[in-house]
Amino acid sequence: MNVIFETVDSKEQETAVIKAVEKTENIADAIKLLEGSRDRLQVISEGQTGFLSIKNIYYIESVDKRTFVYTKDNCYETKSRLYELEEDLGRFFLRCSKAMIVNIKKIKSVRSEMGSRLIATMLNDEEITISRNYVKEFKGRLEL
Amino acid sequence: MKRILSLERIRVLFVETLVITTGMLFGIGVEGIIFRLIGKSFVLSWYQPMAIFLTAFVSSIVSVVVFADEPKTRGRAITRMALHFILLFLVISLAGYVFDWFSSVGMYIGMALIYCFVYIFSWVSNMYILKKDAQEINEALKDIRDDE
């Protein structure tokens, strides 16, 4: 594969474009590396520490200074703080309220609700609220 | 208190004050044109622009305080909106009384009707914009959604 590198003036201008016949495993790994997102998160479940694949996370919630990670059927606790995870998990993880980050890829649909909010229905049919302050950012992540 | 006075809320307070002031001055401008067209005199007292700004500022404080937290249920959202509607109406009624915006019951009812119209129009517009946003987001989600 030909690799072209060009220097740009600012961080905002940094873009990587990969042109390939198909998305191979190597290319997927390269994308992950470039996006700077980690692929596993250390979690605690029933006193046992383990690792959870990022792609299985539905949403993350902070309750009483503790951070809980929700997957399709389970809930785990993590030592990481919400703001740290917001920075680390990549562009598909969106802050949707003061105490919650949602994985956009796990949202089935959204609908408008009273109070200028959006209600997101997740792939497991759970519903979460996207506060009005974060709707603009949500659209930005989807390049709308 | 700290939550209410965050930088973001101060920004919202400032923007809302300017938007409401502009809207009210525009309304007075239209009123002036109508009075001119029907051949009546129209005089704006020296203190009215500042009265409008003050009313807009107090209205914005009410909005920022009432909507300081996100309602968790639809019922709470409706209650909060009803509270906001009533409190804003009280602010405008009081301002109208203090700054002589009406001199008869008929004018007061007229002002109340205009207030209801503007409030409902703003609410419907917001809901329409949000509905459009939801449609666009749903379309965009199709391309990135995980298969499960």
Boltz contact constraints between the chains, C-beta under 6 A:
constraints:
  - contact:
      token1: [A, 105]
      token2: [B, 144]
      max_distance: 6.0
  - contact:
      token1: [A, 105]
      token2: [B, 146]
      max_distance: 6.0
  - contact:
      token1: [A, 107]
      token2: [B, 141]
      max_distance: 6.0
  - contact:
      token1: [A, 109]
      token2: [B, 138]
      max_distance: 6.0
  - contact:
      token1: [A, 110]
      token2: [B, 134]
      max_distance: 6.0
  - contact:
      token1: [A, 110]
      token2: [B, 137]
      max_distance: 6.0
  - contact:
      token1: [A, 111]
      token2: [B, 134]
      max_distance: 6.0
  - contact:
      token1: [A, 112]
      token2: [B, 130]
      max_distance: 6.0
  - contact:
      token1: [A, 112]
      token2: [B, 131]
      max_distance: 6.0
  - contact:
      token1: [A, 112]
      token2: [B, 134]
      max_distance: 6.0
  - contact:
      token1: [A, 114]
      token2: [B, 74]
      max_distance: 6.0
  - contact:
      token1: [A, 114]
      token2: [B, 77]
      max_distance: 6.0
  - contact:
      token1: [A, 114]
      token2: [B, 78]
      max_distance: 6.0
  - contact:
      token1: [A, 115]
      token2: [B, 71]
      max_distance: 6.0
  - contact:
      token1: [A, 115]
      token2: [B, 77]
      max_distance: 6.0
  - contact:
      token1: [A, 116]
      token2: [B, 126]
      max_distance: 6.0
  - contact:
      token1: [A, 116]
      token2: [B, 130]
      max_distance: 6.0
  - contact:
      token1: [A, 123]
      token2: [B, 148]
      max_distance: 6.0
  - contact:
      token1: [A, 131]
      token2: [B, 70]
      max_distance: 6.0
  - contact:
      token1: [A, 142]
      token2: [B, 140]
      max_distance: 6.0
  - contact:
      token1: [A, 144]
      token2: [B, 136]
      max_distance: 6.0
  - contact:
      token1: [A, 144]
      token2: [B, 140]
      max_distance: 6.0
